[in-house]
Amino acid sequence: MKLPRRTFLHLAAGAAALSAVSRVAWAQAYPSRPVRLIVPAPAGGGYDLAARLISQVLSERLGAPFIVDNRPGAGTNIGTETVVRAPPDGYTLLLVAAANAINATLYEKLNFNFIRDIAPVASIVGVPNVMVVHPSVSARTVPEFIAHAKANAGKLNMASAGNGTTPHLAGELFKMMTGVDMVHVPYRGGGPALTDLIGGQVQVYFGPMPPSIEHIRSGKLRALGVTSAGRSQALPDIPSVSDFVPGYEASQWHGIGVPKNTPSEIIDKLNKEINASLVDLKKKARLADLGGTPLVGSPADFSRLIAEDTEKWAKVIKFAGIKLE
């Protein structure tokens, strides 16, 4: 039987409205079971600390367990692909980080397109690196270091946690913007890099702030600048590198993403709850202990941050000719 056009349109409109109501009801009931937060890095590092902090807050606010699931490997790509392939139902989240923006260019072949396949939910925290030198380096400021490096072109060793890591990219961005020539020395992780910097085998390191702070305070290392656009509450007496190199910025950041096609109602609910937790002064203090600043914003704001960093690091990787080992 063929329905009259008007009857068909009424039925179609009713079905669409019912579908919309069903999605809203689903979002209101979410989460009704445990949610996995995939962390594409080992337990114990900055990724893991940020994930456990936000998962605890979300568990408290939403009344369901948010379980951290560490899936390290391939520079965060294994854990990321796990989420890309997961059902888009809000029950598998990804701890997103600056490495995801870097990997888009660093890896020639990936089984996914991060910007296309992961929907941004909310940024959580921005964590600057800190430019530290061994005390044997005479420079006490960023301008003095630039002059020293140019006077000793190719003689200073710059440590990193490995090719393509955020400390490496932060150092290469510094080299690109200042014209200094330093020898890159990649290590298998930040721990060995920091150990050799303290021992004087290398002279400079653009490393994560939390593990560097105690060595700065003890005098084993000298901090010249933080890599965020402004000063850090964790090291308020240390200027920003950008004070002397205008436009320089190389912060790490963490946020939450979900598989593409996850209902917008679920994304909006998660965004609202994450932002509400970040403005809580107690939570801010805990983030500050990690050297971090809360990043409150919309999914669109987080999407812009990812896109901008993807473009920025692509330029640095191509300029420096960075290749994976």
CORQUI-V722721 format. One record per residue. N is the residue number from 1. RES is the residue in one letter. SS is DSSP state (a for helix, b for strand, c for the rest). PHI is phi in degrees with one decimal (* if undefined). D_LAST is the distance of its C-alpha to the last C-alpha in Angstrom with 2 decimals. Layout:
<<N	RES	SS	PHI	D_LAST> <N	RES	SS	PHI	D_LAST>>
//
This chain:
<<1	M	c	*	66.63> <2	K	c	-91.6	65.35> <3	L	c	-78.4	65.08> <4	P	c	-59.3	66.53> <5	R	a	-56.7	63.95> <6	R	a	-63.5	64.92> <7	T	a	-63.9	64.71> <8	F	a	-61.6	61.28> <9	L	a	-66.3	59.95> <10	H	a	-63.3	61.40> <11	L	a	-65.1	59.79> <12	A	a	-63.2	56.40> <13	A	a	-64.2	56.63> <14	G	a	-64.2	57.64> <15	A	a	-64.5	54.74> <16	A	a	-63.7	52.28> <17	A	a	-64.7	53.96> <18	L	a	-62.6	53.86> <19	S	a	-62.8	50.14> <20	A	a	-64.2	49.57> <21	V	a	-62.5	51.76> <22	S	a	-63.7	49.89> <23	R	a	-65.1	46.52> <24	V	a	-63.8	48.03> <25	A	a	-62.5	49.60> <26	W	a	-62.0	46.33> <27	A	a	-64.2	44.57> <28	Q	a	-65.4	47.45> <29	A	a	-81.2	47.13> <30	Y	c	-72.8	43.34> <31	P	c	-92.2	41.94> <32	S	c	-104.1	44.18> <33	R	c	-154.5	41.68> <34	P	c	-59.2	38.54> <35	V	b	-113.5	35.53> <36	R	b	-93.2	31.93> <37	L	b	-109.0	29.50> <38	I	b	-76.9	25.97> <39	V	b	-108.4	23.58> <40	P	c	-81.9	19.92> <41	A	c	-154.1	19.00> <42	P	c	-65.3	20.40> <43	A	c	-67.7	23.95> <44	G	c	102.1	24.88> <45	G	c	-92.4	22.65> <46	G	a	-61.3	23.65> <47	Y	a	-57.4	23.09> <48	D	a	-65.3	25.30> <49	L	a	-63.6	27.94> <50	A	a	-63.3	28.39> <51	A	a	-65.2	28.63> <52	R	a	-70.1	31.19> <53	L	a	-65.0	33.23> <54	I	a	-72.3	33.56> <55	S	a	-66.6	34.09> <56	Q	a	-63.6	36.92> <57	V	a	-64.9	38.54> <58	L	a	-66.0	38.37> <59	S	a	-60.1	39.83> <60	E	a	-67.7	42.68> <61	R	a	-78.5	43.38> <62	L	a	-105.1	43.14> <63	G	c	71.7	44.59> <64	A	c	-140.4	41.99> <65	P	c	-66.7	39.08> <66	F	b	-108.8	35.66> <67	I	b	-102.5	33.37> <68	V	b	-76.6	29.83> <69	D	b	-126.8	27.53> <70	N	b	-76.1	24.05> <71	R	c	-130.6	21.47> <72	P	c	-75.0	18.04> <73	G	c	131.1	14.75> <74	A	a	53.4	11.92> <75	G	a	61.7	12.16> <76	T	a	88.3	15.93> <77	N	a	-72.0	15.92> <78	I	a	-66.8	17.74> <79	G	a	-63.9	20.51> <80	T	a	-63.4	20.81> <81	E	a	-66.0	21.34> <82	T	a	-57.2	23.90> <83	V	a	-75.9	25.92> <84	V	a	-55.2	25.57> <85	R	c	-86.7	27.18> <86	A	c	-78.5	29.80> <87	P	c	-60.6	33.42> <88	P	c	-83.4	34.15> <89	D	c	-119.7	36.89> <90	G	c	85.4	35.78> <91	Y	c	-102.8	35.17> <92	T	b	-134.0	31.35> <93	L	b	-110.7	29.78> <94	L	b	-120.0	26.24> <95	L	b	-79.9	25.29> <96	V	b	-85.5	23.62> <97	A	b	-145.9	21.49> <98	A	a	-57.0	19.88> <99	A	a	-58.3	16.46> <100	N	a	-64.0	18.14> <101	A	a	-69.8	18.93> <102	I	a	-68.0	15.45> <103	N	a	-64.1	13.89> <104	A	a	-58.3	16.50> <105	T	a	-104.0	14.72> <106	L	a	-63.1	11.05> <107	Y	c	-96.0	11.12> <108	E	c	-69.4	12.75> <109	K	c	-131.8	14.64> <110	L	c	-122.1	16.20> <111	N	c	-83.9	19.39> <112	F	c	-155.0	21.15> <113	N	c	-113.8	21.89> <114	F	a	-56.9	22.00> <115	I	a	-64.7	24.79> <116	R	a	-79.6	26.79> <117	D	a	-98.9	26.46> <118	I	b	-119.1	26.81> <119	A	b	-92.1	30.05> <120	P	b	-67.1	29.99> <121	V	b	-107.9	32.67> <122	A	b	-163.8	32.62> <123	S	b	-78.4	30.61> <124	I	b	-116.9	31.13> <125	V	b	-151.7	29.92> <126	G	b	-108.6	28.17> <127	V	b	-126.3	26.60> <128	P	c	-71.7	25.89> <129	N	b	-84.3	23.45> <130	V	b	-135.1	25.14> <131	M	b	-83.0	24.50> <132	V	b	-120.8	25.30> <133	V	b	-127.6	25.76> <134	H	b	-71.6	26.85> <135	P	c	-57.1	30.67> <136	S	c	-70.1	30.47> <137	V	c	-74.2	29.39> <138	S	c	-71.0	32.74> <139	A	c	-66.0	31.98> <140	R	c	-117.7	33.62> <141	T	c	-138.1	33.04> <142	V	a	-62.3	30.40> <143	P	a	-59.4	32.48> <144	E	a	-65.4	32.85> <145	F	a	-66.5	29.12> <146	I	a	-59.1	28.54> <147	A	a	-64.2	31.27> <148	H	a	-64.2	29.93> <149	A	a	-66.2	26.40> <150	K	a	-70.1	27.97> <151	A	a	-76.4	30.23> <152	N	c	-127.7	27.34> <153	A	c	-55.6	24.81> <154	G	c	77.3	21.53> <155	K	c	-105.6	22.91> <156	L	c	-93.0	21.86> <157	N	b	-99.5	18.68> <158	M	b	-107.6	17.31> <159	A	b	-78.2	15.72> <160	S	b	-148.2	13.65> <161	A	c	-85.4	12.89> <162	G	c	132.8	9.12> <163	N	c	-59.1	7.23> <164	G	c	83.4	9.65> <165	T	c	-78.0	12.17> <166	T	a	-61.8	15.78> <167	P	a	-61.9	16.23> <168	H	a	-63.5	13.48> <169	L	a	-65.1	15.13> <170	A	a	-62.4	18.52> <171	G	a	-68.8	17.92> <172	E	a	-67.7	16.70> <173	L	a	-64.1	19.76> <174	F	a	-61.7	21.91> <175	K	a	-61.5	20.78> <176	M	a	-64.5	21.41> <177	M	a	-84.9	24.80> <178	T	a	-110.4	26.06> <179	G	c	79.2	24.81> <180	V	c	-82.2	23.74> <181	D	c	-116.5	21.20> <182	M	c	-127.6	19.16> <183	V	b	-89.0	16.26> <184	H	b	-79.0	13.31> <185	V	b	-120.3	12.59> <186	P	b	-81.3	10.07> <187	Y	c	-115.6	11.55> <188	R	c	-90.8	11.34> <189	G	c	114.9	13.94> <190	G	a	-73.0	16.80> <191	G	a	-58.9	19.16> <192	P	a	-61.5	17.62> <193	A	a	-63.6	17.04> <194	L	a	-66.6	20.69> <195	T	a	-60.8	21.93> <196	D	a	-72.7	20.66> <197	L	a	-66.0	22.01> <198	I	a	-62.3	25.33> <199	G	a	-79.2	25.26> <200	G	c	86.3	24.82> <201	Q	c	-70.8	21.66> <202	V	c	-127.1	20.27> <203	Q	c	-107.9	22.71> <204	V	b	-144.8	21.68> <205	Y	b	-152.0	19.88> <206	F	b	-98.8	20.23> <207	G	b	-98.3	20.26> <208	P	b	-56.7	22.00> <209	M	a	-69.4	25.72> <210	P	a	-52.7	27.06> <211	P	a	-74.1	25.47> <212	S	a	-88.2	26.11> <213	I	a	-58.0	29.77> <214	E	a	-62.6	31.34> <215	H	a	-75.2	29.79> <216	I	a	-68.2	31.00> <217	R	a	-67.2	34.44> <218	S	a	-83.8	34.68> <219	G	c	89.2	33.87> <220	K	c	-70.4	30.80> <221	L	b	-132.9	28.85> <222	R	b	-115.3	30.23> <223	A	b	-88.3	29.49> <224	L	b	-102.2	29.79> <225	G	b	-173.8	29.25> <226	V	b	-93.9	28.15> <227	T	c	-93.8	25.86> <228	S	c	-81.3	28.27> <229	A	c	-67.5	30.92> <230	G	c	-128.4	33.58> <231	R	c	-68.7	34.12> <232	S	b	-103.9	33.22> <233	Q	c	-62.9	36.03> <234	A	c	-71.4	34.07> <235	L	b	-134.1	34.05> <236	P	c	-64.1	37.00> <237	D	c	-88.2	37.55> <238	I	c	-97.7	34.10> <239	P	c	-69.7	34.00> <240	S	b	-84.9	31.44> <241	V	a	-55.7	29.09> <242	S	a	-66.7	30.58> <243	D	a	-63.0	33.94> <244	F	c	-114.9	32.81> <245	V	c	-122.7	30.09> <246	P	c	-54.2	31.85> <247	G	c	92.0	29.82> <248	Y	c	-73.1	26.87> <249	E	c	-161.0	25.87> <250	A	c	-148.2	22.70> <251	S	c	-75.0	24.02> <252	Q	b	-85.0	22.45> <253	W	b	-151.1	24.73> <254	H	b	-132.8	25.55> <255	G	b	-159.1	27.85> <256	I	b	-119.9	29.02> <257	G	b	-131.1	28.45> <258	V	b	-138.4	29.99> <259	P	b	-60.4	29.68> <260	K	c	-57.4	31.17> <261	N	c	74.0	34.90> <262	T	c	-64.0	35.58> <263	P	c	-53.0	39.17> <264	S	a	-61.6	39.56> <265	E	a	-63.3	42.19> <266	I	a	-69.5	39.68> <267	I	a	-59.5	37.16> <268	D	a	-64.5	39.99> <269	K	a	-66.0	41.26> <270	L	a	-62.6	37.92> <271	N	a	-59.2	37.48> <272	K	a	-61.5	40.99> <273	E	a	-71.1	40.54> <274	I	a	-65.7	37.23> <275	N	a	-62.5	38.74> <276	A	a	-62.9	41.89> <277	S	a	-71.0	40.04> <278	L	a	-74.0	38.15> <279	V	c	-84.1	41.41> <280	D	c	-67.2	42.82> <281	L	a	-59.5	43.07> <282	K	a	-63.6	42.32> <283	K	a	-69.0	38.99> <284	K	a	-58.9	38.22> <285	A	a	-62.1	38.86> <286	R	a	-67.8	36.42> <287	L	a	-67.1	33.68> <288	A	a	-63.2	34.61> <289	D	a	-61.7	34.13> <290	L	c	-89.5	30.42> <291	G	c	81.5	30.43> <292	G	b	-107.4	30.57> <293	T	b	-120.4	32.94> <294	P	b	-59.6	34.18> <295	L	c	-116.0	33.34> <296	V	c	-88.1	36.38> <297	G	c	-179.4	36.47> <298	S	c	-86.0	36.92> <299	P	a	-56.3	34.48> <300	A	a	-66.1	34.70> <301	D	a	-61.3	33.79> <302	F	a	-66.5	30.65> <303	S	a	-60.3	29.81> <304	R	a	-65.2	30.17> <305	L	a	-60.1	27.89> <306	I	a	-62.0	25.09> <307	A	a	-63.8	25.74> <308	E	a	-65.5	25.94> <309	D	a	-69.7	22.69> <310	T	a	-60.3	20.89> <311	E	a	-68.5	22.38> <312	K	a	-62.9	21.76> <313	W	a	-71.5	18.04> <314	A	a	-61.4	17.67> <315	K	a	-64.2	19.39> <316	V	a	-67.7	17.28> <317	I	a	-60.9	13.91> <318	K	a	-70.8	15.59> <319	F	a	-61.7	17.33> <320	A	a	-85.2	14.43> <321	G	c	63.0	12.27> <322	I	c	-72.8	9.36> <323	K	c	-128.5	6.38> <324	L	c	-71.6	3.78> <325	E	c	-70.7	0.00>>
//
